[in-house]
Amino acid sequence: MVKPLRVLRGYLFTILGIAIGVAGLVALGAMSERIVRFIEGGDRFVLGQISVAGRGMGMGTGFTAGGLLPASAIRAIAEVPGVSGVQAQVMLPLDPSASQFMTLTQELILGVDLSVPMPNRHYRTLPVRAGRALREGDQRVAVVGASFAASRGLGVGGHITLEDESFEVVGVLDRMLTAPDRFVLVPIADARAQWVAKDRLLRTVLASGGVALTASDLNTGAAVGWQDGNDPDAVALRIRDRVPGVNVQLPSELSRLLRSSTAFFSALLAGIGVLAFVIGGLSLANTMAAAVFERIRDFGVKRALGATDLQLGREVLAESLAVTLVGGLAGVGFALVLGWAIDGSVARAQQLFHFSPRLLGGALAFSILLGAAAAAYATGRVVSVSPAEAIRRGT
């Protein structure tokens, strides 16, 4: 036990250098993983349902953006062959005056018809971390996303004010690293009231009486499910052909649109990955090789005393594996502490890092293998020098 500790103390600065390199690799990789989860989550959501909206300009936003989608249209959609369920929705920006670069990063009010199960195949229910989900018959209550709750210090039993109306928070969602993290979910009747309060044009239309509208007609869109054995794109095209006055998004088409709109983030992701490997890899390899070269005199003495190249190689390999393992673990730990500190204080409303098991395991394996390879290269260079020359160079 004493000898390994003595060896590690001799490599203290090497371990610190490796830890810094691995920490940079893990931190940049965790930012990359966060972007991957963001894109994958949005893609999974849009591929799980057919999104339908009313034609025309309205305050609706997100995947069901559009004008009014009346109850008659929702009933007609439900009768289309292959449709398994239609859930009326009202999706509104929390702050209509705020310009948003991407819908997936907006803070949104989502009102859902609780009498109909969620038809999204990938999200039958949204995971609730604390409290409970919305139930049919609820009024003036809300379930909020993890990022929304964190940004405002909300918990179960807290209250939020929406258009001068107080809502009790009955649940907080698990962090999903995608759009629902910034949602405020409310019963659809409350969302309809919010829409009327926010939209001056809608209030004018209702006050004029020129259009016969009931409360059930106030929908910005609907989420539509399909029966087993049916192709979702084919069902979406069927809805488009048979139900007039609606905008229908094909799931595959919406997925392509989402990925094209996040092309910048995909390029950024690739750049982060390359940068992380270059910075972390060069730092680690250079540190480990320099540590071996510094022992050239020690190796020269041992070879003069009869040590073989194989014996020296085994010794260096064992030490390099131990050093890179300790340095790698220290670097992973430092990156975790730094990431959690940033997410917990500076960026409470938006998680910046995602430390997945594959990232942590891959970074540790990468550091050990690269460190061993660098040590083996340096050892090969050292043993190519005669013992006398090695002793002379080390003095």
For each residue, the residues with C-beta under 8 A, 3 or more apart:
1: 4 5
2: 5 6
3: 6 7
4: 1 7 8 322
5: 1 2 8 9
6: 2 3 9 10
7: 3 4 10 11 319 322 323
8: 4 5 11 12 15 322 323 326
9: 5 6 12
10: 6 7
11: 7 8 14 15 291 319 323
12: 8 9 15 16
13: 16 17
14: 11 17 18 287 288 290 291 323 327
15: 8 11 12 18 19 323 326 327 330
16: 12 13 19 20 327 330
17: 13 14 20 21 283 284 287 327
18: 14 15 21 22 283 284 287 288 323 324 327 328 330 331 367 371
19: 15 16 22 23 327 328 330 331 334
20: 16 17 23 24 283 331
21: 17 18 24 25 279 280 281 282 283 284 287 331 367
22: 18 19 25 26 280 284 327 328 330 331 332 335 363 364 367
23: 19 20 26 27 331 332 334 335 338
24: 20 21 27 28 276 279 280 283 335
25: 21 22 28 29 276 277 279 280 281 331 363 366 367
26: 22 23 29 30 331 332 335 336 355 359 360 363
27: 23 24 30 31 335 338 339 353
28: 24 25 31 32 272 273 275 276 279 280
29: 25 26 32 33 272 273 276 359 362 363
30: 26 27 33 34 335 339 353 354 355 356 359
31: 27 28 34 35 272 352 353
32: 28 29 35 36 269 272 273 276
33: 29 30 36 37 353 354 355 356 359
34: 30 31 37 38 177 351 352 353 354
35: 31 32 38 39 265 268 269 272
36: 32 33 39 40 269 354
37: 33 34 40 41 177 178 354
38: 34 35 41 42 104 177 178 262 265
39: 35 36 42 43 258 259 262 265 266
40: 36 37 43 44 178
41: 37 38 44 45 176 177 178 179
42: 38 39 45 46 104 178 179 258 262
43: 39 40 46 47 255 258 259
44: 40 41 47 48 122 123 178
45: 41 42 48 49 63 120 122 123 178 179
46: 42 43 49 51 63 249 251 254 255 258
47: 43 44 122 232 251 252 255
48: 44 45 120 121 122 123 251
49: 45 46 119 120 121 223 224 225 251
50: 223 224 225 226 232 235 236 239 248 249 250 251
51: 46 63 64 221 222 223 224 248 249 251 254
52: 64 69 77 86 221 222 223 224 239 246 247 248 249
53: 60 64 65 66 67 69 220 221 222 246 247 249
54: 58 60 66 67 68 69 70 73 219 220 221 245 246 247
55: 66 67 245 246 247
56: 66 67 68
57: 67
58: 54 65 66 67 68 199 202 220
59: 92 93 96 195 198 199 202 220
60: 53 54 64 65 66 67 90 91 92 220 221
61: 65 91 92 93 103 106 108 220
62: 65 91 103 106 108 110 179
63: 45 46 51 91 103 221 249 254
64: 51 52 53 60 69 89 91 220 221 222 223
65: 53 58 60 61 62 91 103 220 221
66: 53 54 55 56 58 60 69 220 221 247
67: 53 54 55 56 57 58 60 220
68: 54 56 58 213 217 218 219 220
69: 52 53 54 64 66 73 74 88 219 220 221 222 246
70: 54 73 74 213 216 217 219
71: 74 75 88 214 216 217 219
72: 75 76 217
73: 54 69 70 76 77 243 245 246
74: 69 70 71 77 78 86 88 219 222
75: 71 72 78 79
76: 72 73 79 80 242 243
77: 52 73 74 80 83 86 222 224 239 243 246
78: 74 75 83 85 86
79: 75 76 83
80: 76 77 83 235 238 239 242 243
81: 238
82: 226 227 230 234 235 238
83: 77 78 79 80 86 224 225 226 227 235 239
84: 119 225 226 227
85: 78 116 117 119 224 225
86: 52 74 77 78 83 116 119 222 223 224 225
87: 112 113 116 117 118 119 222 223 224
88: 69 71 74 112 113 116 188 216 219 222
89: 64 110 111 112 113 188 219 220 221 222 223
90: 60 109 110 111 188 191 192 194 195 218 219 220
91: 60 61 62 63 64 65 108 109 110 111 220 221
92: 59 60 61 96 108 109 111 191 194 195 198 220
93: 59 61 96 98 100 106 107 108 109
94: 98 106 107 108 109 162 184
95: 98 107
96: 59 92 93 198
97:
98: 93 94 95 106
99:
100: 93 103 105 106
101: 105
102: 105 106 261 262
103: 61 62 63 65 100 106 179
104: 38 42 178 179
105: 100 101 102 182
106: 61 62 93 94 98 100 102 103 182
107: 93 94 95 148 182 183 184
108: 61 62 91 92 93 94 179 182 183 184
109: 90 91 92 93 94 162 183 184 186 191 194
110: 62 89 90 91 183 184 185 186 191
111: 89 90 91 92 185 186 187 188 189 190 191 192 194
112: 87 88 89 118 134 185 187 188 191
113: 87 88 89 116 188
114: 134 135 136 137 138 187 188
115: 136
116: 85 86 87 88 113 119
117: 85 87 124
118: 87 112 123 124 125 126 223
119: 49 84 85 86 87 116 223 224 225
120: 45 48 49 123 124 223 225
121: 48 49 124 225
122: 44 45 47 48
123: 44 45 48 118 120 126
124: 117 118 120 121
125: 118 133
126: 118 123 133 143 173 176 180 185
127: 173 174 176
128: 131 132 133 143 171 172 173 174
129: 146 172 173 174 175
130: 155 156 171 172
131: 128 143 156 169 170 171 172
132: 128 135 143 170 171
133: 125 126 128 143 171
134: 112 114 138 141 143 170 171 185 186 187
135: 114 132 138
136: 114 115
137: 114
138: 114 134 135 141 170 187
139: 187 189 190
140: 165 166 167 168 190
141: 134 138 167 168 169 170 186 187
142: 160 162 167 168 169 170 184 185 186
143: 126 128 131 132 133 134 169 170 171 172 173 184 185
144: 148 149 154 160 169 171 172 173 183 184 185
145: 148 149 172 173 176 180 181 182 183 184
146: 129 149 150 172 173 174 175 176 181
147: 150 151 175 181 182 349 350 351
148: 107 144 145 151 152 154 181 182 183 184 349
149: 144 145 146 152 153 154 155 169 172
150: 146 147 153 348 349
151: 147 148 348 349 350
152: 148 149 160
153: 149 150 158
154: 144 148 149 158 160 169 172
155: 130 149 158 169 172
156: 130 131 169 170 171 172
157: 168 169
158: 153 154 155 168 169
159: 166 167 168 169
160: 142 144 152 154 166 167 169 184
161: 164 165 166 167
162: 94 109 142 165 167 184 186 194
163: 193 194 197 198
164: 161 197
165: 140 161 162 190 193 194 197
166: 140 159 160 161
167: 140 141 142 159 160 161 162 184 186 190
168: 140 141 142 157 158 159
169: 131 141 142 143 144 149 154 155 156 157 158 159 160 172
170: 131 132 134 138 141 142 143 156
171: 128 130 131 132 133 134 143 144 156
172: 128 129 130 131 143 144 145 146 149 154 155 156 169
173: 126 127 128 129 143 144 145 146 176 180 181 183
174: 127 128 129 146
175: 129 146 147 181 351
176: 41 126 127 145 146 173 180 181
177: 34 37 38 41 181 351 354
178: 37 38 40 41 42 44 45 104 181
179: 41 42 45 62 103 104 108 182 183
180: 126 145 173 176 183
181: 145 146 147 148 173 175 176 177 178 351
182: 105 106 107 108 145 147 148 179
183: 107 108 109 110 144 145 148 173 179 180
184: 94 107 108 109 110 142 143 144 145 148 160 162 167
185: 110 111 112 126 134 142 143 144
186: 109 110 111 134 141 142 162 167 190 191 194
187: 111 112 114 134 138 139 141 190 191
188: 88 89 90 111 112 113 114 191 192 219
189: 111 139 192 193 215
190: 111 139 140 165 167 186 187 193 194
191: 90 92 109 110 111 112 186 187 188 194 195
192: 90 111 188 189 195 196 215 218 219
193: 163 165 189 190 196 197
194: 90 92 109 111 162 163 165 186 190 191 197 198
195: 59 90 92 191 192 198 199 202 218 220
196: 192 193 199 202 203 206 218
197: 163 164 165 193 194
198: 59 92 96 163 194 195
199: 58 59 195 196 202 203
200: 203 204
201: 204 205
202: 58 59 195 196 199 205 206 218
203: 196 199 200 206 207
204: 200 201 207 208
205: 201 202 208 210 211 213
206: 196 202 203 209 213
207: 203 204
208: 204 205 211
209: 206
210: 205
211: 205 208
212:
213: 68 70 205 206 217 218
214: 71 217
215: 189 192 218
216: 70 71 88 219
217: 68 70 71 72 213 214
218: 68 90 192 195 196 202 213 215
219: 54 68 69 70 71 74 88 89 90 188 192 216 222
220: 53 54 58 59 60 61 64 65 66 67 68 69 89 90 91 92 195
221: 51 52 53 54 60 63 64 65 66 69 89 91
222: 51 52 53 64 69 74 77 86 87 88 89 219
223: 49 50 51 52 64 86 87 89 118 119 120
224: 49 50 51 52 77 83 85 86 87 119 235 236 239
225: 49 50 83 84 85 86 119 120 121
226: 50 82 83 84 230 231 232 235
227: 82 83 84 230
228:
229:
230: 82 226 227 234 235
231: 226 234 235
232: 47 50 226 235 236 250 251 252
233: 236 237 250 251 252 253
234: 82 230 231 237 238
235: 50 80 82 83 224 226 230 231 232 238 239
236: 50 224 232 233 239 240 248 249 250 251
237: 233 234 240 241 248 250
238: 80 81 82 234 235 241 242
239: 50 52 77 80 83 224 235 236 242 243 246 248
240: 236 237 243 246 248
241: 237 238
242: 76 80 238 239
243: 73 76 77 80 239 240 246 248
244:
245: 54 55 73
246: 52 53 54 55 69 73 77 239 240 243
247: 52 53 54 55 66
248: 50 51 52 236 237 239 240 243
249: 46 50 51 52 53 63 236 253 254
250: 50 232 233 236 237 253 254
251: 46 47 48 49 50 51 232 233 236 254 255
252: 47 232 233 255 256
253: 233 249 250 256 257
254: 46 51 63 249 250 251 257 258
255: 43 46 47 251 252 258 259
256: 252 253 259 260
257: 253 254 260 261
258: 39 42 43 46 254 255 261 262
259: 39 43 255 256 262 263 266
260: 256 257 263
261: 102 257 258
262: 38 39 42 102 258 259 265 266
263: 259 260 266 267
264: 267 268
265: 35 38 39 262 268 269
266: 39 259 262 263 269 270
267: 263 264 270 271
268: 35 264 265 271 272
269: 32 35 36 265 266 272 273
270: 266 267 273 274
271: 267 268 274 275
272: 28 29 31 32 35 268 269 275 276
273: 28 29 32 269 270 276 277
274: 270 271 277 278
275: 28 271 272 278 279
276: 24 25 28 29 32 272 273 279 280
277: 25 273 274 280 281 366
278: 274 275 281 282
279: 21 24 25 28 275 276 282 283
280: 21 22 24 25 28 276 277 283 284 363 366 367
281: 21 25 277 278 284 285 366 370
282: 21 278 279 285 286
283: 17 18 20 21 24 279 280 286 287
284: 17 18 21 22 280 281 287 288 324 327 367 370 371 374
285: 281 282 288 289 370 371 373 374
286: 282 283 289 290 374
287: 14 17 18 21 283 284 290 291
288: 14 18 284 285 291 292 320 323 324 370 371 374 375 378
289: 285 286 292 293 374 375 377 378
290: 14 286 287 293 294 378
291: 11 14 287 288 294 295 323 375
292: 288 289 295 316 320 374 375 378 379 382
293: 289 290 296 378 381 382
294: 290 291
295: 291 292 298 299 382 394
296: 293 299 300 382 385 390 393 394
297: 300 301 390 391 393 394 395
298: 295 301 302 394
299: 295 296 302 303 312 379 382 383 390
300: 296 297 303 304 385 387 388 389 390 391 393 394
301: 297 298 304 305 387 391
302: 298 299 305 307 311 312
303: 299 300 306 307 309 312 383 387 390
304: 300 301 387 388 391
305: 301 302
306: 303
307: 302 303 311 312
308: 311 312
309: 303 312 313 383
310: 313 314
311: 302 307 308 314 315
312: 299 302 303 307 308 309 315 316 379 383
313: 309 310 316 317 376 379 383
314: 310 311 317 318
315: 311 312 318 319
316: 292 312 313 319 320 375 376 378 379
317: 313 314 320 321 372 375 376
318: 314 315 321 322
319: 7 11 315 316 322 323 375
320: 288 292 316 317 323 324 371 372 374 375 376
321: 317 318 324 325 368 371 372
322: 4 7 8 318 319 325 326
323: 7 8 11 14 15 18 288 291 319 320 326 327 371
324: 18 284 288 320 321 327 328 367 368 370 371 372
325: 321 322 328 329 364 368
326: 8 15 322 323 329 330
327: 14 15 16 17 18 19 22 284 323 324 330 331 367 371
328: 18 19 22 324 325 331 332 363 364 367 368 371
329: 325 326 332 333 364
330: 15 16 18 19 22 326 327 333 334
331: 18 19 20 21 22 23 25 26 327 328 334 335 363 367
332: 22 23 26 328 329 335 336 360 363 364
333: 329 330 336 337
334: 19 23 330 331 337 338
335: 22 23 24 26 27 30 331 332 338 339 355
336: 26 332 333 339 340 355
337: 333 334 340 341
338: 23 27 334 335 341 342
339: 27 30 335 336 342 343 352 353 355
340: 336 337 343 344 353
341: 337 338 344 345
342: 338 339 345 346 347 352 353
343: 339 340 346 347 348 351 352 353
344: 340 341 348
345: 341 342 348
346: 342 343
347: 342 343 350 351 352
348: 150 151 343 344 345
349: 147 148 150 151
350: 147 151 347
351: 34 147 175 177 181 343 347 354
352: 31 34 339 342 343 347
353: 27 30 31 33 34 339 340 342 343
354: 30 33 34 36 37 177 351 359
355: 26 30 33 335 336 339 359 360
356: 30 33 359 360
357: 360 361
358: 361 362
359: 26 29 30 33 354 355 356 362 363
360: 26 332 355 356 357 363 364
361: 357 358 364 365
362: 29 358 359 365 366
363: 22 25 26 29 280 328 331 332 359 360 366 367
364: 22 325 328 329 332 360 361 367 368
365: 361 362 368 369
366: 25 277 280 281 362 363 369 370
367: 18 21 22 25 280 284 324 327 328 331 363 364 370 371
368: 321 324 325 328 364 365 371 372
369: 365 366 372 373
370: 281 284 285 288 324 366 367 373 374
371: 18 284 285 288 320 321 323 324 327 328 367 368 374 375
372: 317 320 321 324 368 369 375 376
373: 285 369 370 376 377
374: 284 285 286 288 289 292 320 370 371 377 378
375: 288 289 291 292 316 317 319 320 371 372 378 379
376: 313 316 317 320 372 373 379 380
377: 289 373 374 380 381
378: 288 289 290 292 293 316 374 375 381 382
379: 292 299 312 313 316 375 376 382 383
380: 376 377 383 384
381: 293 377 378 384 385
382: 292 293 295 296 299 378 379 385 390
383: 299 303 309 312 313 379 380
384: 380 381
385: 296 300 381 382 389 390 393
386: 389 390
387: 300 301 303 304 390 391
388: 300 304 391 392
389: 300 385 386 392 393
390: 296 297 299 300 303 382 385 386 387 393 394
391: 297 300 301 304 387 388 394 395
392: 388 389 395
393: 296 297 300 385 389 390
394: 295 296 297 298 300 390 391
395: 297 391 392
